[in-house]
Amino acid sequence: MDFIRKIREDSDLSDLLIDVCDVEIFSEFKVPEDEFGHVTYNISGKTFAREANGSEFILLEDGSVGYWGSEGRCGRIADDLKSFFALMVNCPYWTDYLWEDAYEDEEELREFAEEIFEEHADNALECEFDLAEAQQELADRLEIEKKTDAVGILMQFYHSAKREPRFLFTYTEDDGSTHSGTGSVFDG
């Protein structure tokens, strides 16, 4: 299934993705952010979505999904688009799940994930938005399984974020000096 095309063709689905996950799919692919020519990446790709804060999701040449964060985080987050959308659907506000220590023990990760989701669900209810209901609708419309336990999805995300080659950025200063990221969204 071509998730991107499906979302581009359905404005209600696009709005739902924004409401649940804070992810906007672009109407066409774009060149990844380069900070006015200062940023280069070790793996080429094309930007297909962004978060409200300006961070970008990049479909990399190997079919995996990279992330360039407006706050300097950069790395791979999914091995393919289906895994990307499974992460977004099952773990909205996925950057809140970036506490690496929790991934050392599945039970600790389960508890951590439940806490994060409950916080988001409670915050959404204050705005009269049922996050769980909207999340299930998004899952149904994208034909992605909504898991009752996100541990498997989060472990897949963790392994994608840690696999080689990492998705790196290099920033070149005006004086020619450079610095690179670690290639892991967990290190940001």
C-alpha positions as CSV (number, residue, x, y, z in Angstrom):
1,M,0.0,0.0,0.0
2,D,1.2,3.4,-0.8
3,F,0.6,5.2,2.5
4,I,1.9,8.6,1.3
5,R,-0.3,8.6,-1.8
6,K,-3.3,7.5,0.2
7,I,-2.9,10.4,2.7
8,R,-2.2,12.9,0.0
9,E,-5.5,12.0,-1.7
10,D,-7.6,12.1,1.5
11,S,-7.6,15.4,3.3
12,D,-9.7,14.0,6.2
13,L,-7.1,11.3,6.7
14,S,-4.3,13.9,6.5
15,D,-6.1,16.0,9.1
16,L,-6.5,12.9,11.4
17,L,-2.7,12.2,11.1
18,I,-2.0,15.7,12.1
19,D,-4.4,15.6,15.0
20,V,-3.2,12.2,16.4
21,C,0.5,12.3,15.5
22,D,1.4,15.9,14.7
23,V,2.7,14.7,11.3
24,E,1.9,16.5,8.1
25,I,2.5,14.7,4.8
26,F,3.7,17.0,2.1
27,S,1.7,17.2,-1.2
28,E,5.0,16.4,-3.0
29,F,8.5,15.3,-2.0
30,K,11.0,18.0,-1.0
31,V,14.7,18.4,-0.7
32,P,15.7,17.7,3.0
33,E,16.5,20.7,5.2
34,D,20.1,21.9,4.5
35,E,20.2,25.0,6.8
36,F,21.1,27.3,3.9
37,G,23.7,25.0,2.5
38,H,25.3,24.2,5.8
39,V,23.9,20.6,6.3
40,T,24.7,17.5,4.3
41,Y,23.6,13.9,4.9
42,N,25.5,10.7,4.4
43,I,22.5,8.9,2.9
44,S,20.4,10.8,0.3
45,G,16.7,11.0,0.5
46,K,13.6,13.1,0.0
47,T,11.4,14.7,2.7
48,F,7.8,13.5,2.7
49,A,6.5,14.9,6.0
50,R,7.2,17.3,8.9
51,E,6.1,17.9,12.5
52,A,4.7,21.3,13.6
53,N,8.1,22.2,15.0
54,G,9.7,22.0,11.6
55,S,11.4,18.6,12.1
56,E,11.4,16.4,8.9
57,F,10.8,12.8,8.0
58,I,13.0,11.7,5.1
59,L,12.5,8.7,2.9
60,L,16.0,7.5,2.4
61,E,17.4,5.9,-0.7
62,D,17.4,2.4,0.9
63,G,13.7,2.7,1.7
64,S,14.1,3.4,5.4
65,V,12.9,6.5,7.1
66,G,15.2,9.1,8.6
67,Y,14.5,12.0,10.9
68,W,16.1,15.4,11.0
69,G,15.0,17.3,14.1
70,S,14.9,21.0,14.3
71,E,16.6,20.7,17.7
72,G,19.6,18.8,16.2
73,R,18.4,15.2,16.5
74,C,19.0,13.1,13.4
75,G,18.9,9.4,12.7
76,R,16.9,6.5,11.2
77,I,13.6,5.7,12.9
78,A,12.0,3.0,10.7
79,D,13.2,0.4,8.2
80,D,10.3,1.2,5.8
81,L,7.2,3.3,5.5
82,K,4.9,0.6,7.0
83,S,7.1,0.5,10.1
84,F,7.1,4.3,10.2
85,F,3.3,4.6,10.1
86,A,3.0,1.7,12.7
87,L,5.2,3.8,15.0
88,M,3.2,7.0,14.4
89,V,-0.1,5.2,15.0
90,N,0.9,3.2,18.0
91,C,3.2,5.8,19.7
92,P,1.9,9.3,18.8
93,Y,4.4,11.9,20.0
94,W,7.1,9.3,19.5
95,T,9.9,11.5,20.6
96,D,8.6,11.2,24.2
97,Y,9.7,7.5,24.0
98,L,13.4,8.3,23.6
99,W,14.6,7.3,27.1
100,E,17.1,4.7,26.0
101,D,17.4,3.0,29.5
102,A,13.8,1.8,29.2
103,Y,14.7,-0.3,26.2
104,E,17.0,-2.6,28.3
105,D,14.1,-4.5,29.9
106,E,10.8,-5.3,28.1
107,E,8.7,-4.9,31.3
108,E,10.3,-1.5,32.1
109,L,9.6,-0.4,28.5
110,R,6.0,-1.6,28.7
111,E,5.4,0.4,31.9
112,F,7.2,3.4,30.4
113,A,5.2,3.3,27.2
114,E,1.9,3.0,29.1
115,E,2.8,6.0,31.3
116,I,3.7,8.1,28.2
117,F,0.5,7.2,26.5
118,E,-1.7,7.8,29.6
119,E,-0.2,11.3,29.9
120,H,-1.0,12.1,26.3
121,A,-4.5,10.6,26.5
122,D,-5.2,12.7,29.7
123,N,-3.9,15.9,28.1
124,A,-6.0,15.2,25.0
125,L,-9.2,14.7,27.1
126,E,-8.7,18.1,28.6
127,C,-9.1,19.4,25.1
128,E,-12.1,17.1,24.6
129,F,-10.2,14.9,22.2
130,D,-10.3,11.1,22.7
131,L,-6.8,10.1,21.6
132,A,-7.4,6.3,21.8
133,E,-10.5,6.6,19.6
134,A,-8.8,8.8,17.1
135,Q,-5.7,6.6,17.1
136,Q,-7.9,3.5,16.3
137,E,-9.6,5.4,13.5
138,L,-6.2,6.3,12.1
139,A,-5.1,2.7,12.3
140,D,-8.2,1.4,10.6
141,R,-8.0,3.9,7.8
142,L,-4.3,3.3,7.2
143,E,-4.8,-0.5,7.6
144,I,-2.2,-0.6,10.3
145,E,-2.7,-2.8,13.3
146,K,-3.3,-0.9,16.5
147,K,-1.4,-2.8,19.2
148,T,-2.6,-2.9,22.8
149,D,1.0,-3.3,23.8
150,A,3.5,-1.1,22.0
151,V,6.7,-2.9,23.1
152,G,7.2,-4.8,19.8
153,I,6.8,-1.6,17.8
154,L,9.1,0.3,20.1
155,M,11.8,-2.4,20.0
156,Q,11.6,-2.4,16.2
157,F,12.0,1.4,16.3
158,Y,15.0,1.1,18.7
159,H,16.7,-1.5,16.4
160,S,16.1,0.7,13.4
161,A,17.6,3.7,15.2
162,K,20.7,1.8,16.1
163,R,21.4,-0.1,12.9
164,E,24.3,0.6,10.6
165,P,24.9,2.6,8.6
166,R,23.5,5.3,10.7
167,F,21.8,8.3,9.1
168,L,24.1,11.2,9.9
169,F,24.2,14.9,9.2
170,T,27.3,17.1,8.9
171,Y,27.1,20.8,9.6
172,T,29.7,22.9,7.9
173,E,30.4,26.3,9.5
174,D,31.2,29.4,7.5
175,D,34.9,29.0,8.4
176,G,34.9,25.5,6.9
177,S,35.0,23.6,10.2
178,T,32.5,20.7,10.5
179,H,30.7,18.7,13.1
180,S,28.5,15.7,12.7
181,G,25.6,14.1,14.6
182,T,25.8,10.6,16.1
183,G,23.2,9.2,13.7
184,S,20.9,8.1,16.5
185,V,17.8,9.9,17.6
186,F,18.5,8.6,21.1
187,D,21.6,10.7,21.4
188,G,20.1,14.1,20.7
